[in-house]
Amino acid sequence: MGWHIFWKSIITFLLISEFCYSEEIQFNIQTTSVQWQEQRIELRLIVPISPNIRDNPSAEFLLRQHILPLLDDPLKSVLYPVVVDSQHTIENLIYQHVITSEQLIEACNNAAITLPSSLSEDLASLMLTIRIGFYPQLSMLLTPSTPMLPLRNEASWKPTAPFTGLVIYAADELPLYGANHRATLIPVILPKIYDETLQPVFNYTEIDPEALHFWGVALYTNSLEEDLTRVGKRPFRIIAVGLFGKYPTDLIISNFNAAMILANPSLRTVLQKGRIQIILANGKAK
């Protein structure tokens, strides 16, 4: 029995080695997407296979492992345009030597999940789906390790009832601060919130690092349906009044709402725990 398993392993290794290290290995990128609602990127691949690979589950598993290191360029093409904050994309951070492309690819490889593959109808190709979550590997790379800063105090208001989350409606076109036009909010990894005088209400440096690397600053959705896991059963609901940034990613809320949030201990905790849901224009969170 032991020799049978040994030779099966050797044959599997030879099959996958011949396939993966030959000049004939090919794959086609079917789709790439940034899925903000699921907080991940996704790549779908079509990989032509031989009968030897198709009929050998172990070889198929090894093939999936060998594909990942070949995806550097497709990963860069989908990740480089991702907006990190109101001033930077991932490509900007690499150009400015804040991070390196090698660090980015390493973080992706560590975070990648390859879903079970499926065969094409003609049995000639494998359909592979690879998903890479933003948290925690990418968020840890993109955010400097700094102490959690305190929120701004707002002593002029008395706290209202306790809340479990914050829901910000930002689906409409909004005035863009400093520009003579309106814009639609762009989802971002590290959003900020300001009041109407552009005083900061919330910055990612004020979130608990554990929460930041667990699920990020905020959840973006297209639906008005509130995410109970994120914002609970009694969220504080407000409407954004403007946008800010080179990329229109940062929210401006009314001075009234800003003061209410900062004066309420439960809402201060909501901010620090990232229990924020931002409702976008239809299709923006996909």
Stockholm file with secondary structure:
# STOCKHOLM 1.0

chainA/1-286         MGWHIFWKSIITFLLISEFCYSEEIQFNIQTTSVQWQEQRIELRLIVPISPNIRDNPSAEFLLRQHILPLLDDPLKSVLYPVVVDSQHTIENLIYQHVITSEQLIEACNNAAITLPSSLSEDLASLMLTIRIGFYPQLSMLLTPSTPMLPLRNEASWKPTAPFTGLVIYAADELPLYGANHRATLIPVILPKIYDETLQPVFNYTEIDPEALHFWGVALYTNSLEEDLTRVGKRPFRIIAVGLFGKYPTDLIISNFNAAMILANPSLRTVLQKGRIQIILANGKAK
#=GR chainA/1-286 SS CHHHHHHHHHHHHHHHHHHHTSTTCCCEEEEEEEETTTTEEEEEEEEECCHHHHTCHHHHHHHHHHHGGGCHHHHHHHHTTCEEETTEEHHHHHHTTSSCHHHHHHHHHHHEEECCCEECTTSSEEEEEEEEESTTHHHHHHSCCCCCCCCCCCTTSCCCSCCSEEEEECCSCEEBTTSSSEECCCCCSSCCEECTTCCEEECGGGSCHHHHHHHCSCEEESSSSCCHHHHCSSEEEEECCEEETTTTCEEECCHHHHHHHHHCHHHHHHHHTTCEEEECSTTTTC
#=GC SS_cons         CHHHHHHHHHHHHHHHHHHHTSTTCCCEEEEEEEETTTTEEEEEEEEECCHHHHTCHHHHHHHHHHHGGGCHHHHHHHHTTCEEETTEEHHHHHHTTSSCHHHHHHHHHHHEEECCCEECTTSSEEEEEEEEESTTHHHHHHSCCCCCCCCCCCTTSCCCSCCSEEEEECCSCEEBTTSSSEECCCCCSSCCEECTTCCEEECGGGSCHHHHHHHCSCEEESSSSCCHHHHCSSEEEEECCEEETTTTCEEECCHHHHHHHHHCHHHHHHHHTTCEEEECSTTTTC
//
